[in-house]
């Protein structure tokens, strides 16, 4: 059924549905990156912009209106300790928006769209740091077609 995940195909699917229906990203897709590591966030922004995405910031004021986005990418430093709560807060600010969770606590062979993603309530998970190719494949997996 599913292939083994690897850097080129982090979701572990033979052909992820979004990739099967579109060979490239055409946007503009708006992506919100939530990560406390400035260097990593900047790198993600560059990679996403290279895919044709517009990167927007989450307002620092929790009472401010959240930007309308097609995807949220979030760092979960401790997925087992507050990860689900953080995802719920993000989901309430961005209803019906796919979420890609990154964490240095995810194992390198984690199934992108497998049980960990379902348990956290996200669409996709990737170990951090992730390669440009893994990020691109995951983004293509969850963006609307």
VEXTI-221881 format. One record per residue: y, z, x of N, C-alpha, C in turn; residue in three letters. Coordinates in steps of 0.02 Angstrom, whole numbers, padded with zeros to 5 digits, always signed. Atoms other than C-alpha are relative to their C-alpha. Layout:
REM residues N
YZXYZXYZXALA...
//
This chain:
REM residues 145
-00059+00000+00041+00000+00000+00000+00063+00000+00043UNK-00058-00002-00044+00136+00056+00123-00022-00006+00072UNK+00012+00006-00072+00141+00008+00305+00024+00064+00033UNK-00023-00058-00038+00170+00140+00438+00073-00012+00018UNK-00070+00009-00017+00356+00170+00462+00009-00009+00075UNK-00019+00006-00071+00434+00116+00627+00074-00015+00002UNK-00072+00010-00006+00608+00083+00696+00024-00062-00037UNK-00021+00062+00033+00614-00094+00625-00008+00004-00075UNK+00014-00006+00071+00548-00042+00454-00008+00074-00017UNK+00005-00071+00008+00591+00142+00428-00025+00022-00068UNK+00024-00020+00066+00546+00141+00245-00075-00008-00006UNK+00072+00005+00000+00367+00097+00287-00028-00048-00052UNK+00023+00048+00050+00358-00040+00156-00012-00067+00034UNK+00014+00066-00027+00285-00211+00189+00063-00043-00001UNK-00064+00035+00007+00449-00287+00128+00041+00041-00049UNK-00040-00040+00046+00578-00166+00056+00031-00044-00054UNK-00024+00041+00055+00635-00228-00116+00069-00031+00012UNK-00067+00027-00010+00819-00247-00069+00000-00056+00052UNK+00004+00051-00051+00775-00347+00087-00034-00062-00029UNK+00035+00056+00028+00657-00457-00013+00046-00042-00045UNK-00044+00036+00046+00796-00503-00135+00064-00026+00033UNK-00061+00023-00034+00938-00525-00009-00011+00002+00075UNK+00013+00004-00072+00934-00579+00170+00057+00029+00041UNK-00055-00030-00036+01104-00510+00216+00042+00042-00048UNK-00044-00040+00042+01232-00386+00153+00063-00039-00013UNK-00064+00029+00018+01377-00459+00060+00034+00052-00044UNK-00033-00054+00036+01503-00339-00004+00060-00026-00038UNK-00002-00060-00042+01612-00265+00001-00036+00058-00033UNK+00032-00062+00021+01499-00115-00016+00038+00058+00030UNK-00036-00059-00024+01585+00052-00001-00050+00055+00014UNK+00047-00051-00023+01493+00186+00096+00040+00061+00022UNK-00030-00063-00020+01543+00368+00114-00047+00033+00050UNK+00039-00032-00052+01483+00449+00276+00023+00073+00005UNK-00015-00072-00004+01474+00640+00276-00039+00028+00059UNK+00033-00025-00060+01437+00705+00450+00052+00036+00042UNK-00046-00041-00039+01519+00841+00554+00007-00021+00072UNK-00001+00023-00070+01483+00754+00720+00044-00062+00003UNK-00049+00055-00001+01637+00645+00751-00027-00062+00036UNK+00025+00058-00038+01552+00535+00882-00053-00038-00039UNK+00053+00033+00039+01399+00500+00773+00030-00034-00061UNK-00032+00030+00059+01508+00470+00619+00037-00064+00019UNK-00035+00059-00023+01614+00347+00718-00048-00058+00014UNK+00051+00051-00014+01458+00255+00778-00028-00028-00065UNK+00024+00023+00065+01390+00247+00600+00051-00045-00034UNK-00052+00041+00030+01556+00180+00539+00001-00070+00031UNK+00000+00065-00034+01552+00041+00670-00060-00041-00022UNK+00061+00036+00020+01372-00005+00626+00007-00025-00072UNK-00007+00019+00071+01410-00005+00439+00051-00056-00009UNK-00050+00053+00004+01566-00110+00463-00029-00065+00026UNK+00034+00059-00025+01459-00231+00563-00045-00032-00052UNK+00041+00025+00056+01351-00248+00406+00044-00024-00058UNK-00046+00021+00053+01506-00289+00304+00018+00054-00049UNK-00016-00056+00044+01526-00117+00227+00069+00028+00015UNK-00063-00036-00008+01690-00028+00198-00019+00074+00001UNK+00016-00071-00007+01676+00153+00257+00059+00041-00025UNK-00052-00044+00027+01772+00285+00160-00019+00072+00015UNK+00012-00071-00015+01792+00470+00192-00001+00041-00064UNK+00001-00049+00054+01749+00611+00075+00061+00045+00010UNK-00058-00043-00008+01908+00711+00041-00021+00070+00022UNK+00017-00068-00023+01910+00879+00131+00012+00052-00054UNK-00013-00045+00056+01978+00960-00027-00053-00013-00054UNK+00055+00009+00048+01828+00987-00142+00025-00014-00070UNK-00026+00012+00067+01941+00980-00295+00028-00071-00008UNK-00025+00068+00003+02004+00806-00250-00053-00046-00028UNK+00047+00049+00029+01926+00658-00339-00038-00035+00055UNK+00042+00035-00049+01781+00582-00244+00012-00075-00005UNK-00008+00073+00002+01799+00399-00194-00060-00033-00034UNK+00054+00039+00030+01697+00271-00288-00035-00037+00056UNK+00038+00031-00054+01559+00215-00171-00067-00026-00026UNK+00066+00027+00016+01395+00118-00173-00056+00039+00033UNK+00051-00037-00038+01305+00233-00050+00034+00059+00035UNK-00023-00057-00039+01326+00406+00026-00052+00011+00055UNK+00043-00018-00057+01256+00441+00199+00021+00069+00022UNK-00017-00069-00015+01246+00626+00237-00047+00028+00053UNK+00039-00037-00049+01189+00732+00383-00022+00065-00033UNK+00027-00064+00024+01075+00875+00328-00024+00038+00061UNK+00020-00035-00061+01073+00992+00479-00064+00042-00010UNK+00058-00042+00014+00944+01108+00397-00026-00017-00070UNK+00023+00023+00065+00854+01015+00257-00036+00053-00041UNK+00038-00051+00037+00743+01163+00212+00043+00060-00018UNK-00044-00058+00013+00888+01286+00211+00066-00025-00027UNK-00062+00022+00032+01018+01224+00090+00007-00075-00008UNK-00004+00073+00006+00980+01039+00099+00002-00024-00072UNK+00002+00020+00070+00937+01024-00085+00066+00018-00035UNK-00064-00020+00030+01095+01120-00134+00056-00048+00020UNK-00051+00048-00023+01203+01005-00027-00008-00066-00036UNK+00012+00064+00035+01121+00852-00104+00022+00005-00073UNK-00022-00009+00070+01153+00922-00279+00076-00003-00005UNK-00073+00002+00001+01337+00947-00238+00025-00072+00010UNK-00020+00070-00011+01350+00770-00171-00015-00042-00061UNK+00019+00038+00060+01258+00700-00322+00048+00014-00058UNK-00047-00015+00054+01377+00790-00439+00068-00034+00011UNK-00063+00034-00016+01527+00712-00349-00008-00076-00001UNK+00014+00072-00002+01444+00540-00338-00060-00015-00045UNK+00058+00010+00045+01333+00524-00494-00027-00071+00004UNK+00036+00064+00001+01205+00383-00494+00012-00041+00064UNK-00011+00034-00063+01249+00340-00313-00058+00016+00047UNK+00055-00013-00048+01106+00318-00188+00024+00043+00058UNK-00015-00043-00056+01100+00446-00049-00052-00011+00055UNK+00041+00006-00060+01032+00418+00127+00013+00063+00041UNK-00007-00062-00037+01000+00583+00217-00027-00008+00071UNK+00019-00001-00070+00994+00598+00406-00007+00072+00023UNK+00006-00067-00028+00932+00750+00501-00037-00002+00065UNK+00036-00006-00064+00882+00794+00677-00064+00041-00010UNK+00060-00038+00014+00750+00904+00594-00055-00041-00033UNK+00052+00043+00026+00656+00756+00519-00040-00027+00059UNK+00043+00028-00053+00507+00697+00622+00010-00075+00004UNK-00012+00072-00012+00518+00523+00697-00043-00045-00044UNK+00045+00042+00040+00373+00459+00591+00005+00015-00075UNK-00008-00016+00071+00442+00521+00424+00003-00063-00042UNK-00002+00057+00045+00418+00403+00278+00067-00002-00035UNK-00069+00006+00024+00591+00343+00230+00008+00017-00074UNK-00006-00010+00072+00564+00341+00043-00059+00039-00028UNK+00060-00038+00018+00418+00462+00038+00014+00068-00031UNK-00003-00065+00034+00387+00640-00021+00059+00043+00022UNK-00057-00041-00022+00523+00721+00086+00063-00023-00035UNK-00058+00026+00035+00654+00606+00011-00001+00022-00074UNK+00006-00020+00070+00589+00643-00164+00014+00075-00008UNK-00011-00073+00004+00587+00832-00133+00073+00018+00009UNK-00071-00013-00011+00766+00827-00071+00044-00030-00055UNK-00039+00032+00052+00823+00717-00215+00044-00056+00027UNK-00038+00056-00029+00883+00574-00104-00042-00063-00003UNK+00034+00064+00003+00839+00391-00097-00037-00017+00064UNK+00028+00018-00064+00799+00382+00087+00016+00054+00051UNK-00012-00047-00055+00781+00495+00240-00015-00035+00066UNK+00012+00026-00067+00793+00452+00424+00010+00056+00050UNK-00011-00049-00053+00775+00557+00581+00064-00018+00038UNK-00062+00010-00037+00934+00580+00681-00012+00020+00072UNK-00038+00062+00007+00979+00500+00795-00045-00058-00022UNK+00036+00059+00024+00927+00338+00713+00028-00061+00037UNK-00023+00062-00032+00937+00164+00786+00043-00040-00049UNK-00040+00045+00042+01058+00033+00722-00046-00038-00048UNK+00046+00038+00042+00909-00065+00656-00028+00043-00057UNK+00026-00044+00052+00839+00085+00562+00053+00014-00054UNK-00055-00011+00047+01009+00121+00483+00009-00062-00043UNK-00010+00062+00037+01029-00062+00434-00055-00011-00051UNK+00056+00009+00046+00855-00070+00356+00005+00049-00059UNK-00005-00050+00054+00883+00091+00258+00058-00016-00047UNK-00058+00019+00041+01055+00034+00198-00019-00058-00046UNK+00022+00057+00041+00981-00131+00139-00050+00022-00053UNK+00050-00025+00049+00844-00033+00051+00034+00031-00061UNK-00028-00038+00056+00961+00071-00056+00063-00028-00032UNK-00060+00028+00031+01116-00034-00088-00018-00041-00060UNK+00014+00041+00059+01128-00116-00258-00002-00074+00017UNK+00008+00072-00015+01078-00297-00263+00038-00041-00050UNK
//
